[in-house]
Amino acid sequence: MSDYRISLRRDDVLFAEISVSQARYAEMTHEMRKRFPREEGFSLHIEHRRELRRILEQGPDGLRLLGIEYRHEEVSSHA
């Protein structure tokens, strides 16, 4: 699974942070750039989150997911 973490900043102060699925990424970034223009001091910081590995435990009741490790990669501002 991969998704995106978008941080909306105003004058370099964190205003909001949301997670967006890959399916809605283009729509959400377009909408956010339209509603929060750069001219008013807003900027978007976008990171692509990818699963790096899953930590599992095997026991008498089967497999159990203990955790997921993610890698965050910055997305260029032109994407």
C-alpha positions as CSV (number, residue, x, y, z in Angstrom):
1,M,0.0,0.0,0.0
2,S,1.2,3.5,-0.7
3,D,-0.3,6.9,0.0
4,Y,0.7,10.5,0.4
5,R,1.1,12.8,3.4
6,I,0.4,16.4,2.6
7,S,1.4,19.2,5.0
8,L,-0.3,22.5,4.3
9,R,1.7,25.4,5.6
10,R,1.0,29.1,5.9
11,D,4.1,31.3,6.2
12,D,6.1,28.2,7.1
13,V,3.8,27.3,10.0
14,L,2.0,24.0,9.9
15,F,-1.7,24.7,9.1
16,A,-3.0,21.1,8.5
17,E,-1.7,17.7,7.7
18,I,-3.7,14.9,5.8
19,S,-3.1,11.5,4.4
20,V,-4.4,10.9,0.9
21,S,-4.8,7.6,-1.0
22,Q,-2.9,7.2,-4.3
23,A,-6.3,7.2,-6.1
24,R,-7.2,10.7,-4.9
25,Y,-3.8,12.3,-4.9
26,A,-4.1,14.3,-8.1
27,E,-7.6,15.5,-7.3
28,M,-6.6,16.6,-3.7
29,T,-3.4,18.4,-4.6
30,H,-5.2,20.3,-7.4
31,E,-8.0,21.3,-5.1
32,M,-5.7,22.3,-2.3
33,R,-3.6,24.4,-4.6
34,K,-6.7,26.1,-5.9
35,R,-8.2,26.8,-2.4
36,F,-4.9,27.7,-0.7
37,P,-2.9,29.9,-3.1
38,R,0.8,30.6,-2.9
39,E,0.0,34.3,-3.1
40,E,-1.6,34.1,0.3
41,G,1.4,32.5,1.9
42,F,0.3,28.9,1.6
43,S,2.6,26.0,0.5
44,L,2.3,22.2,0.3
45,H,4.9,19.8,1.5
46,I,4.2,16.4,0.0
47,E,5.7,13.0,1.0
48,H,5.0,9.7,-0.7
49,R,4.6,6.9,1.9
50,R,5.6,3.4,0.9
51,E,5.6,0.2,2.9
52,L,9.2,-0.8,3.6
53,R,8.4,-4.0,5.5
54,R,5.8,-5.7,7.7
55,I,6.6,-7.2,11.1
56,L,4.7,-10.5,11.6
57,E,4.5,-13.0,14.5
58,Q,3.6,-16.6,13.9
59,G,1.9,-18.5,16.7
60,P,-0.6,-21.3,17.3
61,D,-3.4,-19.1,16.2
62,G,-1.7,-18.1,12.9
63,L,0.0,-15.0,11.7
64,R,-0.4,-11.7,13.4
65,L,0.7,-8.3,12.1
66,L,2.8,-6.5,14.7
67,G,3.6,-3.4,12.7
68,I,4.5,-1.8,9.5
69,E,7.6,0.2,8.7
70,Y,7.2,3.0,6.2
71,R,9.6,5.0,4.1
72,H,8.7,8.6,3.3
73,E,10.0,10.2,0.1
74,E,9.6,13.9,-0.7
75,V,7.6,14.7,-3.8
76,S,8.8,17.6,-5.9
77,S,6.6,20.7,-5.9
78,H,6.0,20.3,-9.7
79,A,4.3,16.8,-9.3
